[in-house]
Amino acid sequence: MTIVLSAESRRIETPNGVMTTLASPSQGGAEQAVWRVDARPGMVGPVHAFDAELVWTWLDGSAVVALGDERFEVGVGDTMVLPAGASRQMTADPERGFVSIVAAPSGAHVYNPGGVSAPDACDLAPKGTERTVPPWAR
């Protein structure tokens, strides 16, 4: 059994918020990656996809999630199971942002649908056709 103390959690800041690793292969030796997302109010995340299913649960705030051609409004207590390969984009509540817990299989890769990077993508985002494991999920 492994305990990952709060003080040992890995925190990674992006332009859209803070990702806090709660457990992962490199943090606690977990076979799943679990992280917390503290999204900034009004943030519009990049369009992206994962090669594995992700489970998101909202703890605070709300968001609009574009999943493929559909849009979903989610908030406190809601959980979404996002299928592998589905294009997604999240927009946080303009006043409160949101807080979520996310779970994914270890080694889940994020990528740009269609292989095109957003011109304003942050340094941590995959470039072009690159597929990478996000640092908070390693």
N, C-alpha and C positions, 0 to 999 in steps of 0.2 A: 504494500500500500504506500502511496505517495501523498504527501500533503504539500500543496503549493500555497505558501503564506501570501497574504495580500501584499505585504511589503516586497515580495519577490516577483510579483507579477510584472510581465514585460509590457510597457506602455509605448505605443508608437503613434505619433501625431501626424496626421495628414491634413491637407487643406480643408477637408470636410469634417474632421472630428478626431477622436482619439479611439484607437483600438487597443484593448487591454487583453493580453493572452491570459486565460485562466488555467488552461491545460493544453498541452500539445506534445508531440514526440520529443521535442528538445526541452520542454518545461514540464516535468512530472512524468515523462516517459509514457504518455497516454497514446493510445491507438486512435483516438479522436482528437480533433482540434476544437477547442471551445474558447470563444472570445466574446468580450463585451464591446459594443459599439456605442459611443457617446457622440451622436451626430449633432453638428452645429445647427442652430435654427436657420431654416431657409436653404440649407445646402441642397445642391442638386448633384447627386453622385454620377460617376461615369457610366456609360452603357458598357456592360461587360457580361461574361458568362463564366460558369465553372464546369469542369468536366465531371463533377460529382454532385449529388443531391446535397443541399444545405437546408438546415432548419433554423428559422428565425423566430424568436419570441420577443414581443414588445413589452418592456417593463414600464416605460414612461413616454409621454409625448405621442406623436403620431406621424404617419408618413403616407405618401402615395407611392405605390410600387407599380411600375410598368413592367409587366412580364409578357414578353412577346408583344402581341397586339392588344392585350388586355390591361386595364388599370384597376388597382385594388386600393381601397382606403383601409388602413390598419392602425390600431392603437393599443392602448394598455390591455394586456391579457390575450391579445390575438397572437396566433402562431401561423406562419406560412411554411409550407414544405416546397422549396423551390427546386424543380427538377434539373437534372444535369442537362447542359447544353442549351438551356433557355436564356435568351437575352433578357437582361433586367436592368432597371434604373430606378433609384430611390430618390424621392424628394421629401425632405424633412419639413415638419410643421414650421411655418415661418416665425413663430414666437417661441416655441418650446423645444424644437428639434425633436430628437427621440433617443431613447436608450433601449438597446436590444441585446439579447444573448444569442449567439450563433454557434451552431454545431456542424462540423463537417468531418468526413473521413480524413485521416492523415494523408498527406500527399495530394490533396485536391488542388488542381491547377486552375488559375484564373486566366482568362484570355479575352481578346477583343473579337466580338462576332464580326465576321467578314475580314478580319485581319487588319483593320484600320484603327490607328490610334487617334484619340482626340488631340488636337493641336495644343491644348492647354493641360494635358494630363500631367499629374505629379510624377516625380522621379520614381516612385514605388510602383507605378502602373506598368503593365506589360507594354512593350513596344511592338508595333506592327503585328506580326503573326506569332510573336513569342508567347509561350505558356509558362507560367511561373507559380510557385506556391507563395502566397502572400506571407510576408515576414511574421505576421501575428499568428499564422497557422503552422509555422515550422516547429 
